[in-house]
């Protein structure tokens, strides 16, 4: 087992990894920007190193500085969390070359699967159902039009690299296609340094279902069942739950088997998430693999009883998976609300000083955050300040506990998304279960001034 791990991240995920390391008896090194020097993830670590100024590109994504911090502190491994360098194949490759274990998949796996067009092509060759779309990236306008006509409008233009909804455009009519492609390419180039795009058929009301998987270095692969991520706005997830109210046991087994097959086909290792779109008839299609731990991993932990971060660390240290598929059972229901520092109506960022922070508690409630009684939400980083996770014996109890916890949650000094989550939980469609990825956009449109 590792003796010391550097956590190449900040905020709640850095604190989450630190806690797992503590329970495993592993010393930790926190990195931080100059504005994060007093942050909770820094205070809880055994050692800490400043890696640059506030801007992420100069600190948390600064590969030379992060690796220098790792070398001077003598760590065995680096856990990247999510975001920043978590899906950077070059960073993983450099870690491998200097003998520091990257707690995640290999650089080759990241390079293959982070390029969505390549991942699609790979899965299609191996018989995994993929969304109808183009084979590889597109550059020629005439080819784009021909493929779009064959698929049938609407289509969606997607960036090959990155995620988070950037570099994506829905096209309803042929005359809009050229501009949409140019716009998506420009955004993708700016955000990810790669402007490649491809086309897929656009499904108007799908569900977004993902399967958490884990694979060790000994050929064992398991899934930890699904998360339903259909509550999202502009392809950004807002609320997740497990299990999905749209899946029965038969469909769950089938999707889980396909997720495992997809991962085995590339000889993957460590944690990953296989994401699917599912139409109204129950047909599902491979969308992508996220080669890291996900923001929403706590809902899986709540319903399976498995500490996924500890499992990541054990696998990276060469141990076999602690579980076989028959050992992993779903118990109860969990819902996660992402509490963001933003206006709940206009979704504009709301950075600033939190003057009062009082998280909820009580039965079945977990709050993952790096905030204490007060704190500063900086404009340089992601706006998420906490994750509220509620667990219940069934979905009804999980929803009731989520509502109660949202009512208890007090954050003053900035605007947050707490009121939005209350509206979601109170909506009859969410309560009954028949929602799609367009549910939240419609809800917001109906209630906008």
Beta strands, then each sheet from edge to edge (+ up, - down):
strand 1: 4-7
strand 2: 27-33
strand 3: 47-52
strand 4: 77-79
strand 5: 101-102
strand 6: 155-159
strand 7: 168-171
strand 8: 197-201
strand 9: 207-215
strand 10: 221-233
strand 11: 236-242
strand 12: 270-278
strand 13: 284-290
strand 14: 333-340
strand 15: 352-354
strand 16: 356-358
strand 17: 365-369
strand 18: 375-377
strand 19: 384-392
strand 20: 410-412
sheet 1: 3+ 2+ 1+ 4+ 5+
sheet 2: 7+ 6- 8+
sheet 3: 13+ 12- 9+ 10- 11+ 14- 19+ 17-
sheet 4: 15+ 18-
sheet 5: 16+ 20-
end
